[in-house]
Every structure is written in C-alpha cells, then in structure tokens.
C-alpha cells in the first residue's frame, strides 16, 4: 500500500514538473520569437564586409577539415594562415569604418558660401562683427515668425509646463531635405520683463549656471555702436561624439516692443579649423522676445519667447532628431530656475557683464520697414557705412574727370596745355585715393 502511495506521489510530482516546464516554455515563446526576428532582421541589414568576412573564415576552416590527413605541421600552417587572413580582414574593415563619415546634407554652393570670409571695405574701417548679421537675416526671421517663409508645415513635438513656465516645440524638414531639421518653440515666462529675458539669453558669463553643455565661450570681435558681436563657443557632446565648436555672429534688433535676437554661424579666418572639437558651419539660432498677457492675471506681466533653431552637427538626420527629442526637455526645464537666479543676480550686482552690456545696444527698426514695399528702401547701418565709402570714392572720380574736361576745353590745345591737363588730373586722382 505504501509503495502505491509513493509511486502515486512520484507521478504527481513528475506531472507537476512537466506542467511547469510546459508553462515556462509557453511563456518563453514570445521572447524567442522576438530574438529570432531580431537576428533575421539584423542579418538582412548587415554590412557587406560581414558577408565577406564570414565567407573568408568559413572557407579557410573548410580547407582545414576537408584536407587529406597529413603531417600536423601542415594542419597547423593552414589554421595559422586562416587566422592571419581573418585578422587582416578585420583590420581592413576597422580602418574603413574609422575613415567613414556621414554624407553632407548641404549642396556644394552652400559649402562654398560658408567658406567665403566676411568682406570688409578697401580701407578696412568696417568692423567684421557689424557685417556678420544684417537686414536680410532680420527679414528672414520676421517671415518665419509670421509663417511667411514658404516652408513646410510644422509638426508638434511636445507640450510641457512647470510652475512659472510653459513650453511647446515643433519641428519640420527643409524643402527637398536641403539642410538640417528645423525646430520652433514657444516659451512663456510668468512675471518676466522682455528686457530681462533678452539679457538672460544673451549673457554668456552667466550661461554656465543653467546651460551645462557650454564649456568654453569668448567674444572675438564686437561693435560698440550696434552691439553686434562675433563669439567663439565650444559645446559639450556625449562621450561617443566629439565636442562641437561654433563661430557665431549675433545682433539684436528692436521693433514695436519686440526684440529680434539673431545668432548664426559665420566664417572667421582668425580662428583656424581643428580636428577636435569639430566645427559646426551650418548654424542658425534666433528668437523673438515680447510681452504678452498672463493667463493668470490677464495683464502684460508674462514674456513670450519664440525660438528658431537649426544646425548641421555632422550626425545622421534620424539619429540627430532622436537625440534632440530625448534631450530637449532636460535642457529647457533648467531655463526657468536659471532665469529666476539671473533676476536675483541682476538685482544684487551693480555692474553688467560684457555680454549683458552688449545686449543693451540694440538696433531700432520702425515697424513700417517690414512691409514688402519698404523693405528694399531700408538699409542696415553697417552696410550703409560701406556704401557711403564707395559713393565718396565715386564722387572724387567724377570730380577728377570733370576737372580734366574743363581744363582741356579752357586751355590752349598745344602740347604745353595737354601736359598741364594730364599732370593735374594725375594729382587729383592721387588725392582722391587718399581720401
């Protein structure tokens, strides 16, 4: 009786163990299916050099196992040559992978335009910082703000809010995929003045308190009349990417209570290009700051910042979009506490930093200048100075020609008169060159 009972218990244990194994196998089926699908997809999308390596190694091993029996030295030699061949193939694949770069997204015309240095006048009196940002950049930013640039529709990325700040972000691809992905965001700060927000974004000396990606910044050239500036930035990237270097031209315009803050990448030959950090040539980052009604009080106590950004970081487009999407809010949410600290810092400090003092020098533009009919009539102050110099030179040339004609008509037509006319014309032309 006891034997029957023990055998029954053994059968029950074995059946329960079998059921457990079946249940475990059934639960593992989706995992194994996913693994097999991943292996299949990965093998389909494998690089070409993997197939070559696999065939080469498999062929060598087939030689070892199918060769007729002989001395051990022969088998050892075949195995050694197979390993050496595989090592050479791996080395060649690594060198090709190391030298490979992502394809450029810009056209050759755009590359030539970026490499062209800023041109000053013949006398060299015009500041390069003053020429970096002009009325064309202001016109382009104004059109983007009012959706008149003719670009593709914007795609909503995210909507976030924290106490004291709300944030929305969009993105779109450029026309015919010529250029990097474009981003647009709308940030509203509560209890904030537009002048303070403008200075907050412009103050490089304070930026390290809320933007941990900036590891180096320096002002290279500046214009004391317009506040235009050329700055040198180095931005920290993740460990698997090299840091990025920026040469930025920037300037602030004001029209109708709105601040147009424009920054863009500019060529600057005084800073040579290096292998590391990698220089970003295509860079455009601008924002418009204005006062708006607060949703809480209904008064103009809030500040709206409309931000436009695009840059070619040298990373594949889809990977760059994924990285921006994942890291965007982590960077943006630091702005609100950083801005409150900046307000306290400004109240406690009696002097402004260099960047904040440059932010006080804005170019005033009447709102009528943004009309299509009046845009061509308005000229930037920096370009106006260069054109004024050219016009002065042309005026002296006309004086020289007119004086020579008058003398030729008034003097005798003899050889002495001709010599006198040409000698006086030469002196007048030299005087015009000096002036």
C-alpha positions, 0 to 999 in steps of 0.5 A: 500500500505504501509503495502505491502511495509513493509511486502515486506521489512520484507521478504527481510530482513528475506531472507537476514538473512537466506542467511547469516546464510546459508553462515556462516554455509557453511563456518563453515563446514570445521572447524567442520569437522576438530574438529570432526576428531580431537576428533575421532582421539584423542579418538582412541589414548587415554590412557587406564586409560581414558577408565577406568576412564570414565567407573568408573564415568559413572557407579557410576552416573548410580547407582545414577539415576537408584536407587529406590527413597529413603531417600536423605541421601542415594542419597547423600552417593552414589554421595559422594562415586562416587566422592571419587572413581573418585578422587582416580582414578585420583590420581592413574593415576597422580602418574603413569604418574609422575613415567613414563619415556621414554624407553632407546634407548641404549642396556644394554652393552652400559649402562654398558660401560658408567658406567665403570670409566676411568682406570688409571695405578697401580701407578696412574701417568696417568692423567684421562683427557689424557685417556678420548679421544684417537686414536680410537675416532680420527679414528672414526671421520676421517671415518665419515668425509670421509663417511667411517663409514658404516652408513646410508645415510644422509638426508638434513635438511636445507640450510641457509646463512647470510652475512659472513656465510653459513650453511647446516645440515643433519641428519640420524638414527643409524643402527637398531635405536641403539642410538640417531639421528645423525646430520652433518653440514657444516659451512663456515666462510668468512675471518676466520683463522682455528686457530681462529675458533678452539679457538672460539669453544673451549673457554668456558669463552667466550661461554656465549656471543653467546651460551645462553643455557650454564649456568654453565661450569668448567674444572675438570681435564686437561693435560698440555702436550696434552691439553686434558681436562675433563669439567663439563657443565650444559645446559639450557632446556625449562621450561617443561624439566629439565636442562641437565648436561654433563661430557665431555672429549675433545682433539684436534688433528692436521693433514695436516692443519686440526684440529680434535676437539673431545668432548664426554661424559665420566664417572667421579666418582668425580662428583656424579649423581643428580636428577636435572639437569639430566645427559646426558651419551650418548654424542658425539660432534666433528668437523673438522676445515680447510681452504678452498677457498672463493667463493668470492675471490677464495683464502684460506681466508674462514674456513670450519667447519664440525660438528658431533653431537649426544646425548641421552637427555632422550626425545622421538626420534620424539619429540627430532628431532622436537625440534632440527629442530625448534631450530637449526637455532636460535642457529647457526645464533648467531655463526657468530656475536659471532665469529666476537666479539671473533676476536675483543676480541682476538685482544684487550686482551693480555692474553688467557683464560684457555680454549683458552690456552688449545686449543693451545696444540694440538696433531700432527698426520702425515697424513700417520697414517690414512691409514688402514695399519698404523693405528694399528702401531700408538699409542696415547701418553697417552696410550703409557705412560701406556704401557711403565709402564707395559713393565718396570714392565715386564722387572724387572720380567724377570730380577728377574727370570733370576737372580734366574736361574743363581744363582741356576745353579752357586751355590752349590745345598745344602740347604745353596745355595737354601736359598741364591737363594730364599732370593735374588730373594725375594729382587729383586722382592721387588725392582722391585715393587718399581720401 
